Amino acid sequence: MSLLKQYQSVRSHSVNLCKNLLIEDFSLQASEEVSPPKWHLAHTTWFFEQFILVNYLKGYQVKHPQFNFLFNSYYNAMGRRTARNQRGLMTRPAVSEVFEYRAYVDEAMSQLIQDAKEEVVKLITLGLNHEQQHQELLITDLKYSLWHNPLDPAVMDIQEYSTEAKSHWIDVKEGIYQIGYSGNDFCFDNELRAHRVFLEPFSIASSLVTNGEYLEFMESGGYEESRYWHDEGWSWVQNQSQKAPLYWEEVDGKWTYYTLAGRKDLDPEASLAHVNFYEASAFAAWKGARLPTEFEWEVAQSKFSWGKRWEWTNSAYLPYPGFSIAPGALGEYNGKFMVNQMVLRGASVATSESHSRPTYRNFFHPQFRWQFMGIRLAKSL
């Protein structure tokens, strides 16, 4: 597929995700951690404008001088920006103006792509992967915001819950293994540089933890037993009065959960989702197991099926040996977040097509769970 067709395909998918939204849905922001669909559509456009068009298309004029303030996310080098918790307060520009902004930038990008040099092609490829990241965020952010509506709105069906096969243990021998990306295609800088690690022998589960298995943990008093939890996790349970995964609701003794296709009865055979690192670790401790490290996961991933859930690992998000932060604003993309976060591996039902790799390193703070986060168990031999 040509670069232009790739660009058009990715950009069209973002718009297609919003096809069933009401105009009022575009500005929903239920918490500081999530962003409105309108902002995602504008921010991904701003990325192409500010990092590519402004620098590489002669004569390009920015669509609006205030869009840099409105749609910059976290790039300090790009100047002042709207506070994250105020993105949902932007009634202006209108949704129609954001779509006009996308069309304006797309036309300019189509011109630039025709004669793009290697340096620009690399930036465009980064921009497309950046937009695919925001496509997943658009889905998960929207789900969180719509969940607060008692009407349980149904806006899309991405088959959030599917049955897991019966799990068995997969043994992996001790040895020295190569970790990280070493190919010639695109990867993010946090996947570099490829390096060797020594692993002790371990076993890893062939399937993800199911809703039914997690329900057993809940019913056995898992949220009441401090011995299973990290201290921070136990404080989270107590302070937030938690007793179940996000979106679960018990009515008259029956468990259901909210999905983007509406509220559904809990399927005990389906893959668990929307648990944070604290919950994942506590469940693993209750089962007499643990979470795999990200290195163990990468070494073993060819032996099991993955892609339904982002899978928590027991690895802190840290730079690989030899990692260096790129110069300029794009150097802020990953490097500055390598503190106080945990790595997740795999992909999820919300991940865009062609946006997953065995070496992909997702990362979140341990208390967050609004992504499609699940659990795969491991144990030492």
C-alpha positions, 0 to 999 in steps of 0.5 A: 500500500502506498504511503498516501493510501496508508495515510488516507486509511488511518485518517478515515478510520478515526472518523469512522469510529465516530459515525454513530455519535450524537453531536453532544457525544463529541465533547464528553470528558468524564475525568481528567484522564480521558479526552473527548472524541472531538479533541482526539480528532483535532489533536491527531490533526495538529500533530501532522500540522505542527510537526510536519507541515509547518516545517516541510511544506513550503508556504503552508499556513496554519489553520488557526493560530490558537489551535496550537494552544487548544490541541497540544497534548503534553509537548512542553517545547510546543508552548502553552496548552489547555489544561488536560481536565478542561478539554471537555469545556471547549464548545468552540471550535465546533465539531464541524470546524474540527472536521474542516480542520482535518480536511484542510490538513489532509489536503496539504498532507496529500501534496507533501506526500507526493514528493516526501523525502525519507526524513519526512516519510519517517515523520509521517509514519510516526504520525500515523502510528500516533493517530492509531494510538489515539484511535484506541484512546478515543474508543476507551475514553468514550466508553468511560464517559458514556458509562456515566450515562444511566441509559447505557448508550450503544455506539459501536460493537467491537466484540469486547468479550470473547471466550477464552480457551482452557488454560494450561502452563507453558514452560520456558527454559532458562537462557539468554534471550534477545529483547527489543525491536531489531527489524527495519520497519517502524517501531517506537523509540522505547522498543530500542535498542535490542539487548540480551537478558538472562531469564530463569526458568518459568511457566506462563499461562496459555490463556488470559484470566476469565471473568469467572475466575476473577469472580471467584477471587471476589467471592472468596473475599479478595477485596477484603484480604490485605495480604494479597495486595501491595500497600499502595493497592490496598490503600486504593481499595480502601480509599476508593471502596472498590470491590469489582473491575471497572464497569461491573455492576451487581443488581439483585445478585446478578453481575453485568458490565457496560460495553460500547454495545450497551450493558451485557450480562457477565460472561464467565468464560470471557477474557477479564478486562478493566483491572488495574495493576493492583488488582492484577497483582492481588489476583495473581497472589491469590492464585499462588502465581505472579505476573510475568515480567515484560521480558518473559512475556516477549520471550514466550509470546509466540507460544500463545495467542494474544491481542484481546487485552493489554496484559499487565507485567511486573516490569517497571517502565524503564529505558532499555540499555543505550536508549536516548531521547530524540532532540526537539519536541518529539523527544517528549513522546516516550522518554519523559514518562519512564517513571512510576509506570508499569509495562503492559504487553500485547494489544486489545480489541480496541487496538487498530489493525496493524498496530501491534508487535511482540516488542510493543511496550504500552505503559500506564500508572498502576491505578488506571484500568479504563483501557482493555487491561487483562491478566496472564499468570506466570510462575517461577520453576 
